[in-house]
Amino acid sequence: MGERGTDVARESAALVLLDDDFASIVEAVKMGRRIFDNLKKAMAYIISVHVPIAGISLLPILVGWPVVLFPVHVVFLELIIDPACSIIFEAEEAEENIMRRKPRDADEPLFGKRMFILSFMQGFFSFLAVAGVFWYSLNNGGSESEARTLAFITLVISNLGIIMVNRSWAKSIFALLKVKNPAIAWVVSATIIFLGIVIYVPALQNIFHFSFMHLNDIVISLSLGVISVAWFEVVKYISNIRKVELLKN
């Protein structure tokens, strides 16, 4: 006990209860599990979001396309990625079943094989969407700057989608909308506002090597960005069905 215990007991103890309340142990375990979960979510997101960035940076070199991402684009993306890792996932609430889980193995890795594969696949589908819209635009009369703008919008929307789906690997994105996380609104709103500014303000448009986008262009990029992460919701749904069946058995 931290308040009533002797100095000798406190110094030799492996665990000290500062408020002399055994219920604090339960809360500490819950907090530890939440922190562990959120670290895994942040790591999954980091892997996912950097796959399309690396892929779309290397692809033009391999196939002879015009440059898609300039350094200024990467800086813009990192201004989304950093707050997502340090604010959004850190503030995420604990999963509903967090205290009904069995204690994990002390030797269990923070990032397992299954999580790495799923994270990589999230990024890979995002990469396919970005590369696809860039290729389509170039081959249908679009200029280099138009194709780059479409690809970048798709990448940003996909990035936001990856953030949303990785908030929980159990709950659907519709259920997650009901879970409070004030940082989500700030990051998403700021991203959309600044994306609009760099596309439609002529001075910034030139710096980013962008072109003016019409509504149908925005709809195409928005749709592809959403579709690139929608498959993971299906994975969640199937996984939840299997868990229910196992519980019944």
C-alpha positions in Angstrom: 0.0 0.0 0.0 1.4 3.4 -0.9 -0.4 5.5 1.7 -0.4 3.2 4.7 2.5 0.9 3.9 5.9 1.3 5.5 8.8 2.8 3.6 10.5 -0.6 3.6 7.4 -2.3 2.1 7.1 0.3 -0.6 10.7 0.1 -1.6 10.7 -3.7 -1.8 7.3 -4.1 -3.5 6.9 -4.9 -7.2 3.6 -3.0 -7.3 2.6 0.0 -5.1 -1.0 1.2 -4.9 -0.8 4.9 -4.5 -4.5 5.2 -3.4 -4.6 1.9 -1.4 -7.5 0.7 -3.6 -7.3 -2.7 -5.2 -9.7 -1.6 -7.9 -6.8 0.5 -9.2 -5.2 -2.7 -10.4 -8.2 -3.4 -12.7 -8.1 0.2 -14.1 -4.3 -0.1 -14.6 -4.7 -3.4 -16.6 -7.5 -1.8 -18.7 -5.3 1.2 -19.4 -2.3 -1.0 -20.3 -4.4 -3.0 -22.7 -5.8 0.2 -24.3 -2.3 1.6 -24.8 -1.1 -1.7 -26.2 -4.0 -1.8 -28.7 -3.5 1.8 -29.7 0.2 1.3 -30.4 -0.7 -1.6 -32.7 -3.3 0.5 -34.5 -0.8 3.3 -35.0 1.9 0.9 -36.3 -0.6 -0.7 -38.6 -1.5 2.7 -40.0 2.1 3.8 -40.4 2.8 0.7 -42.5 -0.4 1.0 -44.5 0.0 4.7 -45.4 3.6 4.5 -46.5 3.1 1.6 -49.0 1.3 3.8 -51.5 3.7 6.7 -50.9 6.7 4.5 -51.6 5.0 2.7 -54.5 3.8 5.8 -56.3 7.2 7.4 -55.9 9.0 4.4 -57.4 6.5 3.5 -60.1 7.3 6.4 -62.5 11.0 5.5 -62.5 10.2 1.9 -63.4 7.6 2.5 -66.1 8.7 5.9 -67.4 5.8 8.0 -66.2 6.0 11.6 -65.2 6.8 12.3 -61.5 3.7 11.9 -59.4 4.9 13.0 -56.0 7.3 15.9 -55.4 8.8 16.6 -52.0 6.1 19.2 -51.2 3.5 16.5 -51.6 5.3 14.2 -49.2 5.5 17.0 -46.6 1.7 17.6 -47.0 1.1 13.9 -46.4 3.3 13.8 -43.4 1.3 16.7 -41.9 -1.6 14.2 -41.8 0.3 11.1 -40.8 2.1 12.6 -37.7 -1.1 14.0 -36.0 -2.9 10.7 -36.8 -0.2 8.7 -35.0 0.4 11.0 -32.1 -3.1 12.3 -31.5 -5.9 10.3 -33.1 -4.8 6.8 -32.1 -3.5 7.9 -28.7 -6.9 9.3 -27.9 -8.8 6.3 -29.1 -11.1 4.7 -26.5 -10.7 1.1 -25.3 -12.4 -1.7 -27.2 -15.7 -2.9 -25.7 -14.4 -6.4 -25.0 -11.0 -5.3 -23.7 -11.4 -6.7 -20.2 -13.0 -9.9 -21.4 -9.9 -11.0 -23.2 -7.6 -13.6 -21.9 -4.2 -12.3 -20.7 -1.8 -12.2 -23.7 1.4 -14.1 -23.8 4.3 -12.0 -22.4 6.3 -13.1 -25.5 3.6 -12.0 -28.0 5.1 -9.6 -30.5 3.7 -6.1 -30.6 3.2 -6.5 -34.4 2.3 -10.0 -35.6 2.5 -11.6 -39.0 -1.3 -11.3 -39.6 -1.4 -7.7 -38.7 1.6 -6.9 -41.0 -0.1 -8.7 -43.9 -3.4 -6.9 -43.5 -1.6 -3.5 -43.0 0.4 -4.1 -46.1 -2.7 -5.0 -48.1 -4.4 -1.8 -47.0 -1.5 0.2 -48.4 -1.3 -2.0 -51.5 -5.0 -1.4 -52.5 -4.5 2.3 -51.9 -1.5 2.2 -54.2 -3.5 0.4 -56.9 -6.2 3.1 -56.7 -3.7 6.0 -56.9 -1.7 4.4 -59.8 -4.9 3.5 -61.6 -6.4 7.0 -61.6 -3.0 8.4 -62.7 -2.7 6.0 -65.6 -6.3 6.4 -66.6 -6.0 10.2 -66.7 -2.8 10.2 -68.7 -4.3 7.7 -71.2 -7.5 9.7 -71.7 -6.2 13.1 -72.7 -5.4 14.4 -69.3 -2.4 16.6 -68.8 0.5 15.6 -66.4 -0.7 18.1 -63.8 -4.3 16.9 -64.0 -3.3 13.3 -63.6 -1.1 14.3 -60.6 -3.9 16.2 -59.0 -6.4 13.3 -59.3 -3.8 10.9 -58.0 -3.0 13.1 -55.0 -6.6 13.6 -54.0 -7.2 9.8 -54.2 -4.1 9.3 -52.0 -5.3 11.8 -49.4 -8.8 10.4 -49.3 -7.4 6.9 -49.1 -5.1 8.0 -46.2 -8.1 9.4 -44.3 -10.0 6.1 -45.0 -7.1 4.1 -43.6 -7.2 6.2 -40.4 -10.9 5.5 -40.0 -10.8 1.8 -40.5 -7.8 1.3 -38.3 -9.5 3.0 -35.3 -10.8 -0.5 -34.6 -10.2 -3.9 -36.2 -13.5 -5.2 -34.7 -16.1 -2.4 -35.1 -17.4 -1.3 -38.5 -16.7 2.2 -39.7 -20.4 3.1 -39.1 -20.1 2.0 -35.5 -16.9 4.0 -35.1 -18.7 7.2 -36.1 -20.5 6.9 -32.8 -17.3 6.6 -30.8 -16.1 9.9 -29.7 -12.6 11.0 -30.7 -12.3 14.8 -31.1 -9.0 14.6 -32.8 -10.7 12.9 -35.8 -12.8 15.9 -36.6 -9.9 18.3 -36.4 -7.5 16.3 -38.5 -10.1 15.4 -41.2 -11.5 18.9 -41.4 -8.0 20.5 -41.6 -6.9 18.0 -44.3 -10.0 18.7 -46.5 -9.6 22.5 -46.1 -5.9 22.6 -46.9 -6.4 20.1 -49.8 -9.0 22.5 -51.3 -6.6 25.5 -50.8 -3.6 23.9 -52.6 -5.9 22.8 -55.5 -7.8 26.1 -56.0 -5.4 28.9 -54.9 -3.3 29.6 -58.1 0.0 30.4 -56.2 -0.2 27.1 -54.3 -1.5 25.3 -57.3 1.8 26.1 -59.1 3.9 25.1 -56.1 2.2 21.7 -56.0 2.1 21.3 -59.8 -1.6 20.8 -59.7 -4.5 21.7 -62.1 -8.0 23.0 -61.4 -10.4 20.2 -60.6 -14.1 20.0 -61.6 -16.7 18.4 -59.5 -16.7 15.1 -61.5 -12.9 14.9 -61.0 -13.4 15.2 -57.3 -16.1 12.6 -57.3 -13.9 10.1 -59.1 -11.0 10.5 -56.7 -13.2 10.5 -53.7 -14.9 7.3 -54.9 -11.6 5.5 -55.6 -10.1 6.6 -52.3 -13.1 5.1 -50.4 -13.2 1.9 -52.5 -9.5 1.3 -51.8 -10.2 0.8 -48.1 -13.8 -0.6 -48.2 -12.6 -4.2 -48.6 -11.2 -4.1 -45.0 -14.7 -3.6 -43.7 -15.7 -6.9 -45.3 -12.7 -8.5 -43.5 -13.9 -7.1 -40.2 -17.5 -8.4 -40.9 -16.3 -11.9 -41.7 -14.0 -12.0 -38.7 -16.8 -10.9 -36.4 -19.1 -13.7 -37.8 -16.4 -16.3 -37.1 -16.0 -15.1 -33.5 -19.7 -15.4 -32.9 -19.7 -18.9 -34.3 -16.8 -19.9 -32.1 -18.6 -18.6 -29.1 -21.8 -20.6 -30.0 -19.7 -23.7 -30.3 
